[in-house]
Amino acid sequence: MKKRYMIQNKKGLSAIITTLLIVLLVLVAVGIVWAVVRNIITTGAEGVELGAACLYIDIQATTVDCTTPSACDITLERSGTADDEIAGVKMIFRDSTNVASSSIIPSVGNIERLVGKTITALDSTLAAPDSLEITPYFLDGSGNEQLCITTTKSF
C-alpha cells in the first residue's frame, strides 16, 4: 500500500511543478516585454522633450559677410521664448549659381536669447555663397547631437 501512496504523491508533485514552471515562464516573458516597452517609452519621451524645446527657438543670421576668400563672418541672433541651452548650430552655405553646397559647419556653444554671437566660418568649397541654412541642435542624455527639424534660411 505504501508504494501506491508514493506513486500518487509523485503525480501530485508533478502537477504542482508544472504549474510553477508555467508561472515562472509567464513572469520571465512579462519581464522581457516590460523591458522592451520601457525602453521605447523612455526613448520616445526624450525625443518629445527635444522636439518641444526646438519649437521655441529661432536663430537668424543678422549679418553675413563673405567678402574674405573662403571665410564668412556671421552674426547669429537667437529669439524665441525658450531659455534652454543649445549645444550649438550647424550651418550649410549654398551657391545657387553653381548648384553647390558646402559641408556642414558646426559652431560650438550656446547662443543666449536676445544676445548676438559672431562666428567666423572657414569654407574653401564655395567661392560666392548666396544662402545660408542654420539648424540648432541639442545634446541628448547620451551626449549625441539631436538636430532640430526647424531650419532658418538667410541672405
N, CA, C and O atoms as a GROMACS GRO file, in nm:
protein
  620
    1MET      N    1   0.080  -0.118   0.000
    1MET     CA    2   0.000   0.000   0.000
    1MET      C    3   0.086   0.127   0.000
    1MET      O    4   0.048   0.229  -0.056
    2LYS      N    5   0.198   0.117   0.061
    2LYS     CA    6   0.286   0.233   0.064
    2LYS      C    7   0.331   0.271  -0.076
    2LYS      O    8   0.344   0.389  -0.109
    3LYS      N    9   0.355   0.172  -0.157
    3LYS     CA   10   0.402   0.201  -0.292
    3LYS      C   11   0.298   0.279  -0.370
    3LYS      O   12   0.335   0.371  -0.443
    4ARG      N   13   0.174   0.246  -0.360
    4ARG     CA   14   0.068   0.318  -0.428
    4ARG      C   15   0.060   0.462  -0.380
    4ARG      O   16   0.047   0.555  -0.460
    5TYR      N   17   0.068   0.480  -0.256
    5TYR     CA   18   0.059   0.614  -0.196
    5TYR      C   19   0.173   0.703  -0.248
    5TYR      O   20   0.151   0.820  -0.277
    6MET      N   21   0.291   0.649  -0.258
    6MET     CA   22   0.405   0.726  -0.307
    6MET      C   23   0.388   0.760  -0.454
    6MET      O   24   0.428   0.868  -0.497
    7ILE      N   25   0.332   0.672  -0.531
    7ILE     CA   26   0.311   0.698  -0.672
    7ILE      C   27   0.209   0.811  -0.688
    7ILE      O   28   0.228   0.898  -0.774
    8GLN      N   29   0.106   0.812  -0.611
    8GLN     CA   30   0.007   0.919  -0.618
    8GLN      C   31   0.068   1.054  -0.579
    8GLN      O   32   0.036   1.156  -0.640
    9ASN      N   33   0.154   1.056  -0.481
    9ASN     CA   34   0.221   1.180  -0.442
    9ASN      C   35   0.309   1.232  -0.554
    9ASN      O   36   0.316   1.352  -0.577
   10LYS      N   37   0.376   1.143  -0.624
   10LYS     CA   38   0.461   1.186  -0.734
   10LYS      C   39   0.377   1.251  -0.843
   10LYS      O   40   0.420   1.349  -0.903
   11LYS      N   41   0.260   1.198  -0.870
   11LYS     CA   42   0.173   1.260  -0.970
   11LYS      C   43   0.128   1.397  -0.923
   11LYS      O   44   0.122   1.490  -1.002
   12GLY      N   45   0.096   1.410  -0.799
   12GLY     CA   46   0.054   1.538  -0.744
   12GLY      C   47   0.167   1.640  -0.748
   12GLY      O   48   0.144   1.757  -0.778
   13LEU      N   49   0.289   1.598  -0.717
   13LEU     CA   50   0.403   1.687  -0.721
   13LEU      C   51   0.434   1.730  -0.864
   13LEU      O   52   0.472   1.845  -0.885
   14SER      N   53   0.418   1.643  -0.960
   14SER     CA   54   0.449   1.680  -1.097
   14SER      C   55   0.350   1.785  -1.148
   14SER      O   56   0.390   1.872  -1.226
   15ALA      N   57   0.224   1.781  -1.108
   15ALA     CA   58   0.128   1.884  -1.148
   15ALA      C   59   0.163   2.019  -1.084
   15ALA      O   60   0.149   2.123  -1.148
   16ILE      N   61   0.208   2.017  -0.961
   16ILE     CA   62   0.248   2.142  -0.893
   16ILE      C   63   0.373   2.200  -0.958
   16ILE      O   64   0.381   2.320  -0.980
   17ILE      N   65   0.469   2.116  -0.989
   17ILE     CA   66   0.593   2.162  -1.053
   17ILE      C   67   0.561   2.219  -1.191
   17ILE      O   68   0.616   2.323  -1.229
   18THR      N   69   0.475   2.153  -1.266
   18THR     CA   70   0.436   2.202  -1.398
   18THR      C   71   0.370   2.340  -1.386
   18THR      O   72   0.399   2.429  -1.466
   19THR      N   73   0.283   2.356  -1.291
   19THR     CA   74   0.216   2.485  -1.270
   19THR      C   75   0.317   2.593  -1.233
   19THR      O   76   0.311   2.705  -1.284
   20LEU      N   77   0.409   2.560  -1.143
   20LEU     CA   78   0.513   2.657  -1.104
   20LEU      C   79   0.601   2.696  -1.222
   20LEU      O   80   0.636   2.813  -1.238
   21LEU      N   81   0.638   2.599  -1.304
   21LEU     CA   82   0.720   2.630  -1.423
   21LEU      C   83   0.645   2.721  -1.520
   21LEU      O   84   0.705   2.813  -1.575
   22ILE      N   85   0.518   2.697  -1.540
   22ILE     CA   86   0.439   2.783  -1.629
   22ILE      C   87   0.431   2.924  -1.572
   22ILE      O   88   0.444   3.022  -1.646
   23VAL      N   89   0.408   2.935  -1.443
   23VAL     CA   90   0.402   3.068  -1.380
   23VAL      C   91   0.536   3.140  -1.393
   23VAL      O   92   0.539   3.259  -1.423
   24LEU      N   93   0.646   3.070  -1.372
   24LEU     CA   94   0.780   3.130  -1.386
   24LEU      C   95   0.806   3.174  -1.530
   24LEU      O   96   0.860   3.282  -1.553
   25LEU      N   97   0.768   3.092  -1.627
   25LEU     CA   98   0.786   3.130  -1.768
   25LEU      C   99   0.704   3.253  -1.804
   25LEU      O  100   0.751   3.340  -1.877
   26VAL      N  101   0.582   3.261  -1.752
   26VAL     CA  102   0.499   3.379  -1.777
   26VAL      C  103   0.563   3.503  -1.714
   26VAL      O  104   0.565   3.609  -1.777
   27LEU      N  105   0.616   3.491  -1.593
   27LEU     CA  106   0.681   3.605  -1.528
   27LEU      C  107   0.804   3.650  -1.606
   27LEU      O  108   0.828   3.770  -1.621
   28VAL      N  109   0.883   3.556  -1.657
   28VAL     CA  110   1.000   3.591  -1.738
   28VAL      C  111   0.957   3.661  -1.866
   28VAL      O  112   1.018   3.760  -1.907
   29ALA      N  113   0.853   3.609  -1.931
   29ALA     CA  114   0.804   3.672  -2.054
   29ALA      C  115   0.753   3.813  -2.028
   29ALA      O  116   0.780   3.904  -2.106
   30VAL      N  117   0.680   3.832  -1.919
   30VAL     CA  118   0.631   3.966  -1.884
   30VAL      C  119   0.748   4.060  -1.858
   30VAL      O  120   0.745   4.176  -1.897
   31GLY      N  121   0.852   4.010  -1.791
   31GLY     CA  122   0.971   4.092  -1.764
   31GLY      C  123   1.040   4.135  -1.892
   31GLY      O  124   1.083   4.250  -1.904
   32ILE      N  125   1.053   4.045  -1.988
   32ILE     CA  126   1.117   4.078  -2.116
   32ILE      C  127   1.033   4.181  -2.192
   32ILE      O  128   1.087   4.279  -2.244
   33VAL      N  129   0.904   4.160  -2.199
   33VAL     CA  130   0.816   4.254  -2.269
   33VAL      C  131   0.822   4.391  -2.201
   33VAL      O  132   0.827   4.493  -2.269
   34TRP      N  133   0.821   4.395  -2.068
   34TRP     CA  134   0.826   4.522  -1.995
   34TRP      C  135   0.956   4.596  -2.023
   34TRP      O  136   0.954   4.718  -2.039
   35ALA      N  137   1.068   4.526  -2.029
   35ALA     CA  138   1.196   4.591  -2.057
   35ALA      C  139   1.195   4.657  -2.195
   35ALA      O  140   1.244   4.769  -2.210
   36VAL      N  141   1.139   4.590  -2.294
   36VAL     CA  142   1.132   4.646  -2.430
   36VAL      C  143   1.039   4.767  -2.432
   36VAL      O  144   1.073   4.871  -2.488
   37VAL      N  145   0.922   4.754  -2.372
   37VAL     CA  146   0.825   4.864  -2.372
   37VAL      C  147   0.880   4.984  -2.295
   37VAL      O  148   0.863   5.098  -2.340
   38ARG      N  149   0.945   4.962  -2.182
   38ARG     CA  150   1.001   5.073  -2.104
   38ARG      C  151   1.108   5.147  -2.183
   38ARG      O  152   1.114   5.270  -2.179
   39ASN      N  153   1.191   5.073  -2.257
   39ASN     CA  154   1.294   5.136  -2.340
   39ASN      C  155   1.231   5.222  -2.448
   39ASN      O  156   1.278   5.333  -2.474
   40ILE      N  157   1.126   5.174  -2.511
   40ILE     CA  158   1.057   5.251  -2.616
   40ILE      C  159   0.994   5.377  -2.557
   40ILE      O  160   1.003   5.484  -2.617
   41ILE      N  161   0.932   5.364  -2.443
   41ILE     CA  162   0.868   5.480  -2.379
   41ILE      C  163   0.971   5.584  -2.339
   41ILE      O  164   0.951   5.703  -2.360
   42THR      N  165   1.082   5.540  -2.280
   42THR     CA  166   1.186   5.633  -2.237
   42THR      C  167   1.247   5.706  -2.356
   42THR      O  168   1.266   5.827  -2.351
   43THR      N  169   1.278   5.633  -2.461
   43THR     CA  170   1.336   5.694  -2.581
   43THR      C  171   1.238   5.793  -2.644
   43THR      O  172   1.278   5.902  -2.685
   44GLY      N  173   1.113   5.755  -2.652
   44GLY     CA  174   1.012   5.843  -2.710
   44GLY      C  175   0.993   5.970  -2.628
   44GLY      O  176   0.974   6.078  -2.684
   45ALA      N  177   0.997   5.958  -2.496
   45ALA     CA  178   0.979   6.075  -2.409
   45ALA      C  179   1.094   6.174  -2.427
   45ALA      O  180   1.072   6.295  -2.427
   46GLU      N  181   1.216   6.123  -2.441
   46GLU     CA  182   1.331   6.212  -2.461
   46GLU      C  183   1.319   6.284  -2.595
   46GLU      O  184   1.353   6.402  -2.605
   47GLY      N  185   1.273   6.214  -2.697
   47GLY     CA  186   1.254   6.276  -2.828
   47GLY      C  187   1.147   6.384  -2.825
   47GLY      O  188   1.161   6.487  -2.891
   48VAL      N  189   1.043   6.362  -2.748
   48VAL     CA  190   0.936   6.463  -2.734
   48VAL      C  191   0.990   6.586  -2.664
   48VAL      O  192   0.959   6.698  -2.704
   49GLU      N  193   1.071   6.568  -2.559
   49GLU     CA  194   1.129   6.682  -2.488
   49GLU      C  195   1.218   6.765  -2.580
   49GLU      O  196   1.210   6.888  -2.579
   50LEU      N  197   1.302   6.699  -2.659
   50LEU     CA  198   1.390   6.772  -2.751
   50LEU      C  199   1.309   6.843  -2.859
   50LEU      O  200   1.340   6.956  -2.895
   51GLY      N  201   1.206   6.776  -2.910
   51GLY     CA  202   1.121   6.838  -3.012
   51GLY      C  203   1.048   6.960  -2.958
   51GLY      O  204   1.035   7.060  -3.028
   52ALA      N  205   1.002   6.952  -2.834
   52ALA     CA  206   0.933   7.066  -2.773
   52ALA      C  207   1.030   7.181  -2.751
   52ALA      O  208   0.992   7.297  -2.769
   53ALA      N  209   1.152   7.152  -2.712
   53ALA     CA  210   1.250   7.258  -2.692
   53ALA      C  211   1.282   7.328  -2.824
   53ALA      O  212   1.306   7.449  -2.825
   54CYS      N  213   1.282   7.255  -2.933
   54CYS     CA  214   1.313   7.313  -3.064
   54CYS      C  215   1.204   7.409  -3.112
   54CYS      O  216   1.232   7.502  -3.188
   55LEU      N  217   1.082   7.386  -3.070
   55LEU     CA  218   0.970   7.470  -3.116
   55LEU      C  219   0.986   7.617  -3.077
   55LEU      O  220   0.940   7.705  -3.149
   56TYR      N  221   1.050   7.642  -2.966
   56TYR     CA  222   1.057   7.778  -2.913
   56TYR      C  223   1.191   7.845  -2.936
   56TYR      O  224   1.225   7.942  -2.869
   57ILE      N  225   1.268   7.794  -3.032
   57ILE     CA  226   1.399   7.852  -3.063
   57ILE      C  227   1.398   7.903  -3.206
   57ILE      O  228   1.360   7.832  -3.298
   58ASP      N  229   1.440   8.027  -3.223
   58ASP     CA  230   1.451   8.086  -3.356
   58ASP      C  231   1.586   8.154  -3.366
   58ASP      O  232   1.614   8.250  -3.294
   59ILE      N  233   1.672   8.105  -3.455
   59ILE     CA  234   1.806   8.161  -3.472
   59ILE      C  235   1.815   8.217  -3.613
   59ILE      O  236   1.790   8.147  -3.711
   60GLN      N  237   1.851   8.344  -3.622
   60GLN     CA  238   1.864   8.413  -3.750
   60GLN      C  239   2.006   8.464  -3.767
   60GLN      O  240   2.073   8.497  -3.669
   61ALA      N  241   2.052   8.470  -3.890
   61ALA     CA  242   2.179   8.536  -3.920
   61ALA      C  243   2.147   8.682  -3.948
   61ALA      O  244   2.087   8.714  -4.051
   62THR      N  245   2.187   8.771  -3.857
   62THR     CA  246   2.156   8.913  -3.875
   62THR      C  247   2.252   8.978  -3.973
   62THR      O  248   2.212   9.066  -4.050
   63THR      N  249   2.378   8.936  -3.973
   63THR     CA  250   2.474   8.985  -4.073
   63THR      C  251   2.558   8.869  -4.122
   63THR      O  252   2.598   8.781  -4.046
   64VAL      N  253   2.585   8.870  -4.253
   64VAL     CA  254   2.671   8.769  -4.314
   64VAL      C  255   2.766   8.843  -4.406
   64VAL      O  256   2.724   8.910  -4.501
   65ASP      N  257   2.895   8.830  -4.378
   65ASP     CA  258   2.997   8.897  -4.458
   65ASP      C  259   3.092   8.792  -4.514
   65ASP      O  260   3.174   8.736  -4.441
   66CYS      N  261   3.080   8.765  -4.644
   66CYS     CA  262   3.165   8.664  -4.709
   66CYS      C  263   3.261   8.729  -4.807
   66CYS      O  264   3.292   8.670  -4.911
   67THR      N  265   3.309   8.848  -4.777
   67THR     CA  266   3.400   8.917  -4.868
   67THR      C  267   3.540   8.859  -4.862
   67THR      O  268   3.614   8.867  -4.960
   68THR      N  269   3.578   8.802  -4.751
   68THR     CA  270   3.709   8.739  -4.738
   68THR      C  271   3.705   8.603  -4.808
   68THR      O  272   3.610   8.528  -4.787
   69PRO      N  273   3.805   8.570  -4.890
   69PRO     CA  274   3.803   8.441  -4.958
   69PRO      C  275   3.799   8.323  -4.860
   69PRO      O  276   3.876   8.319  -4.764
   70SER      N  277   3.711   8.231  -4.886
   70SER     CA  278   3.691   8.107  -4.810
   70SER      C  279   3.660   8.128  -4.662
   70SER      O  280   3.680   8.037  -4.581
   71ALA      N  281   3.611   8.247  -4.625
   71ALA     CA  282   3.572   8.271  -4.486
   71ALA      C  283   3.452   8.364  -4.483
   71ALA      O  284   3.442   8.456  -4.564
   72CYS      N  285   3.362   8.340  -4.391
   72CYS     CA  286   3.245   8.424  -4.373
   72CYS      C  287   3.232   8.460  -4.225
   72CYS      O  288   3.244   8.374  -4.138
   73ASP      N  289   3.207   8.587  -4.199
   73ASP     CA  290   3.177   8.631  -4.064
   73ASP      C  291   3.025   8.639  -4.052
   73ASP      O  292   2.960   8.711  -4.127
   74ILE      N  293   2.970   8.566  -3.956
   74ILE     CA  294   2.826   8.557  -3.940
   74ILE      C  295   2.791   8.600  -3.799
   74ILE      O  296   2.851   8.554  -3.702
   75THR      N  297   2.693   8.689  -3.788
   75THR     CA  298   2.640   8.726  -3.657
   75THR      C  299   2.505   8.658  -3.642
   75THR      O  300   2.412   8.685  -3.719
   76LEU      N  301   2.495   8.571  -3.544
   76LEU     CA  302   2.371   8.499  -3.518
   76LEU      C  303   2.300   8.561  -3.400
   76LEU      O  304   2.363   8.602  -3.302
   77GLU      N  305   2.168   8.568  -3.410
   77GLU     CA  306   2.088   8.619  -3.300
   77GLU      C  307   1.975   8.522  -3.274
   77GLU      O  308   1.909   8.473  -3.366
   78ARG      N  309   1.954   8.496  -3.147
   78ARG     CA  310   1.852   8.399  -3.107
   78ARG      C  311   1.735   8.472  -3.045
   78ARG      O  312   1.750   8.557  -2.957
   79SER      N  313   1.617   8.436  -3.092
   79SER     CA  314   1.495   8.489  -3.032
   79SER      C  315   1.407   8.370  -2.996
   79SER      O  316   1.448   8.255  -3.009
   80GLY      N  317   1.289   8.398  -2.951
   80GLY     CA  318   1.200   8.292  -2.909
   80GLY      C  319   1.178   8.300  -2.759
   80GLY      O  320   1.234   8.386  -2.691
   81THR      N  321   1.097   8.211  -2.709
   81THR     CA  322   1.062   8.217  -2.568
   81THR      C  323   1.140   8.120  -2.481
   81THR      O  324   1.134   8.130  -2.358
   82ALA      N  325   1.213   8.028  -2.540
   82ALA     CA  326   1.285   7.926  -2.462
   82ALA      C  327   1.420   7.978  -2.415
   82ALA      O  328   1.491   8.047  -2.489
   83ASP      N  329   1.454   7.944  -2.292
   83ASP     CA  330   1.585   7.978  -2.238
   83ASP      C  331   1.674   7.854  -2.228
   83ASP      O  332   1.782   7.860  -2.169
   84ASP      N  333   1.631   7.743  -2.286
   84ASP     CA  334   1.709   7.620  -2.281
   84ASP      C  335   1.843   7.642  -2.350
   84ASP      O  336   1.852   7.710  -2.452
   85GLU      N  337   1.947   7.582  -2.293
   85GLU     CA  338   2.079   7.595  -2.352
   85GLU      C  339   2.092   7.499  -2.469
   85GLU      O  340   2.068   7.379  -2.454
   86ILE      N  341   2.128   7.552  -2.585
   86ILE     CA  342   2.151   7.467  -2.701
   86ILE      C  343   2.299   7.432  -2.706
   86ILE      O  344   2.382   7.503  -2.650
   87ALA      N  345   2.331   7.323  -2.774
   87ALA     CA  346   2.470   7.283  -2.786
   87ALA      C  347   2.541   7.365  -2.895
   87ALA      O  348   2.662   7.384  -2.890
   88GLY      N  349   2.464   7.413  -2.992
   88GLY     CA  350   2.522   7.492  -3.100
   88GLY      C  351   2.431   7.492  -3.221
   88GLY      O  352   2.315   7.453  -3.214
   89VAL      N  353   2.486   7.536  -3.333
   89VAL     CA  354   2.412   7.536  -3.459
   89VAL      C  355   2.500   7.473  -3.566
   89VAL      O  356   2.622   7.473  -3.558
   90LYS      N  357   2.433   7.419  -3.667
   90LYS     CA  358   2.504   7.368  -3.785
   90LYS      C  359   2.464   7.459  -3.901
   90LYS      O  360   2.347   7.495  -3.915
   91MET      N  361   2.561   7.495  -3.982
   91MET     CA  362   2.536   7.587  -4.094
   91MET      C  363   2.580   7.523  -4.225
   91MET      O  364   2.682   7.456  -4.233
   92ILE      N  365   2.499   7.546  -4.327
   92ILE     CA  366   2.532   7.500  -4.463
   92ILE      C  367   2.522   7.620  -4.556
   92ILE      O  368   2.417   7.683  -4.567
   93PHE      N  369   2.632   7.652  -4.622
   93PHE     CA  370   2.633   7.758  -4.722
   93PHE      C  371   2.596   7.698  -4.857
   93PHE      O  372   2.637   7.586  -4.889
   94ARG      N  373   2.520   7.773  -4.935
   94ARG     CA  374   2.480   7.726  -5.068
   94ARG      C  375   2.513   7.833  -5.172
   94ARG      O  376   2.508   7.953  -5.145
   95ASP      N  377   2.546   7.786  -5.290
   95ASP     CA  378   2.574   7.871  -5.406
   95ASP      C  379   2.478   7.826  -5.516
   95ASP      O  380   2.501   7.723  -5.580
   96SER      N  381   2.371   7.904  -5.538
   96SER     CA  382   2.268   7.861  -5.633
   96SER      C  383   2.312   7.873  -5.778
   96SER      O  384   2.257   7.804  -5.864
   97THR      N  385   2.410   7.958  -5.808
   97THR     CA  386   2.453   7.970  -5.947
   97THR      C  387   2.529   7.845  -5.992
   97THR      O  388   2.516   7.802  -6.106
   98ASN      N  389   2.607   7.786  -5.903
   98ASN     CA  390   2.681   7.665  -5.937
   98ASN      C  391   2.611   7.539  -5.885
   98ASN      O  392   2.662   7.428  -5.903
   99VAL      N  393   2.497   7.556  -5.822
   99VAL     CA  394   2.420   7.448  -5.762
   99VAL      C  395   2.514   7.361  -5.675
   99VAL      O  396   2.524   7.240  -5.693
  100ALA      N  397   2.578   7.427  -5.583
  100ALA     CA  398   2.672   7.358  -5.494
  100ALA      C  399   2.642   7.397  -5.350
  100ALA      O  400   2.579   7.499  -5.323
  101SER      N  401   2.689   7.314  -5.259
  101SER     CA  402   2.675   7.347  -5.118
  101SER      C  403   2.802   7.308  -5.045
  101SER      O  404   2.877   7.220  -5.089
  102SER      N  405   2.824   7.374  -4.934
  102SER     CA  406   2.942   7.345  -4.854
  102SER      C  407   2.911   7.231  -4.759
  102SER      O  408   2.798   7.184  -4.747
  103SER      N  409   3.014   7.190  -4.693
  103SER     CA  410   2.994   7.089  -4.589
  103SER      C  411   2.927   7.155  -4.468
  103SER      O  412   2.920   7.278  -4.459
  104ILE      N  413   2.880   7.073  -4.377
  104ILE     CA  414   2.816   7.126  -4.256
  104ILE      C  415   2.924   7.186  -4.168
  104ILE      O  416   3.025   7.122  -4.138
  105ILE      N  417   2.902   7.310  -4.129
  105ILE     CA  418   2.998   7.381  -4.045
  105ILE      C  419   2.938   7.396  -3.906
  105ILE      O  420   2.845   7.475  -3.888
  106PRO      N  421   2.989   7.321  -3.808
  106PRO     CA  422   2.930   7.333  -3.674
  106PRO      C  423   2.990   7.451  -3.598
  106PRO      O  424   3.108   7.484  -3.614
  107SER      N  425   2.908   7.513  -3.518
  107SER     CA  426   2.960   7.612  -3.424
  107SER      C  427   2.938   7.555  -3.285
  107SER      O  428   2.833   7.496  -3.258
  108VAL      N  429   3.033   7.573  -3.201
  108VAL     CA  430   3.024   7.514  -3.068
  108VAL      C  431   2.974   7.619  -2.970
  108VAL      O  432   3.019   7.733  -2.972
  109GLY      N  433   2.884   7.579  -2.887
  109GLY     CA  434   2.843   7.664  -2.778
  109GLY      C  435   2.701   7.716  -2.790
  109GLY      O  436   2.640   7.717  -2.896
  110ASN      N  437   2.654   7.760  -2.677
  110ASN     CA  438   2.518   7.812  -2.666
  110ASN      C  439   2.512   7.954  -2.722
  110ASN      O  440   2.609   8.029  -2.715
  111ILE      N  441   2.400   7.988  -2.777
  111ILE     CA  442   2.372   8.125  -2.817
  111ILE      C  443   2.261   8.173  -2.725
  111ILE      O  444   2.149   8.122  -2.730
  112GLU      N  445   2.293   8.269  -2.641
  112GLU     CA  446   2.194   8.316  -2.545
  112GLU      C  447   2.083   8.392  -2.615
  112GLU      O  448   2.103   8.452  -2.721
  113ARG      N  449   1.966   8.388  -2.555
  113ARG     CA  450   1.850   8.454  -2.613
  113ARG      C  451   1.870   8.605  -2.610
  113ARG      O  452   1.914   8.662  -2.510
  114LEU      N  453   1.838   8.670  -2.723
  114LEU     CA  454   1.847   8.814  -2.743
  114LEU      C  455   1.988   8.869  -2.733
  114LEU      O  456   2.007   8.988  -2.712
  115VAL      N  457   2.087   8.783  -2.749
  115VAL     CA  458   2.227   8.826  -2.748
  115VAL      C  459   2.290   8.773  -2.877
  115VAL      O  460   2.276   8.655  -2.909
  116GLY      N  461   2.358   8.859  -2.950
  116GLY     CA  462   2.421   8.817  -3.075
  116GLY      C  463   2.553   8.747  -3.049
  116GLY      O  464   2.620   8.771  -2.948
  117LYS      N  465   2.589   8.660  -3.141
  117LYS     CA  466   2.716   8.589  -3.133
  117LYS      C  467   2.776   8.587  -3.273
  117LYS      O  468   2.711   8.544  -3.368
  118THR      N  469   2.902   8.633  -3.285
  118THR     CA  470   2.969   8.637  -3.415
  118THR      C  471   3.059   8.516  -3.430
  118THR      O  472   3.137   8.483  -3.340
  119ILE      N  473   3.046   8.451  -3.545
  119ILE     CA  474   3.122   8.330  -3.574
  119ILE      C  475   3.191   8.349  -3.708
  119ILE      O  476   3.132   8.403  -3.802
  120THR      N  477   3.316   8.306  -3.717
  120THR     CA  478   3.386   8.305  -3.846
  120THR      C  479   3.387   8.161  -3.895
  120THR      O  480   3.443   8.072  -3.832
  121ALA      N  481   3.324   8.140  -4.010
  121ALA     CA  482   3.316   8.007  -4.069
  121ALA      C  483   3.414   7.999  -4.185
  121ALA      O  484   3.407   8.079  -4.279
  122LEU      N  485   3.505   7.905  -4.179
  122LEU     CA  486   3.602   7.885  -4.286
  122LEU      C  487   3.554   7.773  -4.376
  122LEU      O  488   3.526   7.662  -4.331
  123ASP      N  489   3.545   7.804  -4.506
  123ASP     CA  490   3.499   7.704  -4.602
  123ASP      C  491   3.561   7.735  -4.737
  123ASP      O  492   3.540   7.843  -4.792
  124SER      N  493   3.636   7.641  -4.790
  124SER     CA  494   3.705   7.665  -4.917
  124SER      C  495   3.631   7.606  -5.036
  124SER      O  496   3.680   7.616  -5.149
  125THR      N  497   3.515   7.546  -5.014
  125THR     CA  498   3.447   7.479  -5.125
  125THR      C  499   3.364   7.574  -5.210
  125THR      O  500   3.341   7.546  -5.327
  126LEU      N  501   3.319   7.686  -5.155
  126LEU     CA  502   3.236   7.780  -5.229
  126LEU      C  503   3.304   7.915  -5.242
  126LEU      O  504   3.358   7.968  -5.146
  127ALA      N  505   3.302   7.969  -5.364
  127ALA     CA  506   3.363   8.100  -5.386
  127ALA      C  507   3.270   8.213  -5.345
  127ALA      O  508   3.313   8.308  -5.281
  128ALA      N  509   3.144   8.202  -5.381
  128ALA     CA  510   3.048   8.310  -5.352
  128ALA      C  511   2.915   8.251  -5.306
  128ALA      O  512   2.822   8.239  -5.387
  129PRO      N  513   2.903   8.215  -5.180
  129PRO     CA  514   2.775   8.161  -5.133
  129PRO      C  515   2.667   8.268  -5.133
  129PRO      O  516   2.696   8.385  -5.107
  130ASP      N  517   2.542   8.228  -5.162
  130ASP     CA  518   2.435   8.327  -5.162
  130ASP      C  519   2.320   8.291  -5.068
  130ASP      O  520   2.221   8.364  -5.060
  131SER      N  521   2.331   8.180  -4.996
  131SER     CA  522   2.232   8.149  -4.894
  131SER      C  523   2.297   8.067  -4.783
  131SER      O  524   2.400   8.002  -4.801
  132LEU      N  525   2.233   8.072  -4.669
  132LEU     CA  526   2.285   8.005  -4.550
  132LEU      C  527   2.169   7.938  -4.478
  132LEU      O  528   2.066   8.001  -4.454
  133GLU      N  529   2.185   7.812  -4.445
  133GLU     CA  530   2.084   7.740  -4.368
  133GLU      C  531   2.140   7.716  -4.228
  133GLU      O  532   2.253   7.671  -4.212
  134ILE      N  533   2.060   7.747  -4.127
  134ILE     CA  534   2.103   7.736  -3.988
  134ILE      C  535   2.010   7.639  -3.916
  134ILE      O  536   1.888   7.656  -3.919
  135THR      N  537   2.066   7.538  -3.853
  135THR     CA  538   1.989   7.439  -3.779
  135THR      C  539   2.046   7.426  -3.638
  135THR      O  540   2.160   7.384  -3.622
  136PRO      N  541   1.968   7.461  -3.535
  136PRO     CA  542   2.017   7.442  -3.398
  136PRO      C  543   2.012   7.295  -3.358
  136PRO      O  544   1.936   7.217  -3.414
  137TYR      N  545   2.095   7.260  -3.260
  137TYR     CA  546   2.093   7.123  -3.209
  137TYR      C  547   2.115   7.121  -3.058
  137TYR      O  548   2.175   7.211  -3.000
  138PHE      N  549   2.066   7.014  -2.997
  138PHE     CA  550   2.082   6.988  -2.854
  138PHE      C  551   2.163   6.861  -2.837
  138PHE      O  552   2.183   6.786  -2.932
  139LEU      N  553   2.210   6.838  -2.716
  139LEU     CA  554   2.272   6.711  -2.682
  139LEU      C  555   2.174   6.632  -2.597
  139LEU      O  556   2.116   6.685  -2.503
  140ASP      N  557   2.155   6.504  -2.632
  140ASP     CA  558   2.064   6.421  -2.553
  140ASP      C  559   2.136   6.366  -2.430
  140ASP      O  560   2.252   6.401  -2.405
  141GLY      N  561   2.070   6.282  -2.355
  141GLY     CA  562   2.126   6.227  -2.233
  141GLY      C  563   2.253   6.146  -2.256
  141GLY      O  564   2.334   6.133  -2.164
  142SER      N  565   2.271   6.092  -2.375
  142SER     CA  566   2.390   6.013  -2.407
  142SER      C  567   2.502   6.097  -2.467
  142SER      O  568   2.609   6.044  -2.498
  143GLY      N  569   2.478   6.228  -2.485
  143GLY     CA  570   2.579   6.315  -2.545
  143GLY      C  571   2.575   6.318  -2.696
  143GLY      O  572   2.666   6.373  -2.758
  144ASN      N  573   2.473   6.260  -2.758
  144ASN     CA  574   2.459   6.261  -2.903
  144ASN      C  575   2.388   6.388  -2.948
  144ASN      O  576   2.299   6.439  -2.879
  145GLU      N  577   2.427   6.439  -3.064
  145GLU     CA  578   2.362   6.558  -3.119
  145GLU      C  579   2.223   6.523  -3.170
  145GLU      O  580   2.205   6.424  -3.241
  146GLN      N  581   2.126   6.604  -3.133
  146GLN     CA  582   1.989   6.589  -3.181
  146GLN      C  583   1.951   6.717  -3.253
  146GLN      O  584   1.926   6.820  -3.190
  147LEU      N  585   1.946   6.711  -3.386
  147LEU     CA  586   1.916   6.828  -3.467
  147LEU      C  587   1.768   6.864  -3.456
  147LEU      O  588   1.682   6.776  -3.452
  148CYS      N  589   1.741   6.994  -3.450
  148CYS     CA  590   1.603   7.040  -3.456
  148CYS      C  591   1.555   7.027  -3.600
  148CYS      O  592   1.634   7.033  -3.693
  149ILE      N  593   1.425   7.011  -3.617
  149ILE     CA  594   1.372   6.997  -3.753
  149ILE      C  595   1.353   7.133  -3.819
  149ILE      O  596   1.334   7.141  -3.940
  150THR      N  597   1.359   7.240  -3.739
  150THR     CA  598   1.342   7.374  -3.796
  150THR      C  599   1.476   7.424  -3.848
  150THR      O  600   1.576   7.421  -3.777
  151THR      N  601   1.476   7.472  -3.970
  151THR     CA  602   1.595   7.529  -4.033
  151THR      C  603   1.563   7.668  -4.080
  151THR      O  604   1.459   7.691  -4.143
  152THR      N  605   1.651   7.763  -4.050
  152THR     CA  606   1.632   7.901  -4.091
  152THR      C  607   1.721   7.928  -4.212
  152THR      O  608   1.839   7.892  -4.213
  153LYS      N  609   1.665   7.993  -4.313
  153LYS     CA  610   1.743   8.030  -4.431
  153LYS      C  611   1.766   8.180  -4.428
  153LYS      O  612   1.677   8.259  -4.396
  154SER      N  613   1.890   8.219  -4.463
  154SER     CA  614   1.927   8.361  -4.460
  154SER      C  615   1.997   8.400  -4.588
  154SER      O  616   2.025   8.316  -4.673
  155PHE      N  617   2.024   8.528  -4.600
  155PHE     CA  618   2.091   8.602  -4.709
  155PHE      C  619   1.989   8.680  -4.780
  155PHE      O  620   2.021   8.751  -4.876
   0.00000   0.00000   0.00000
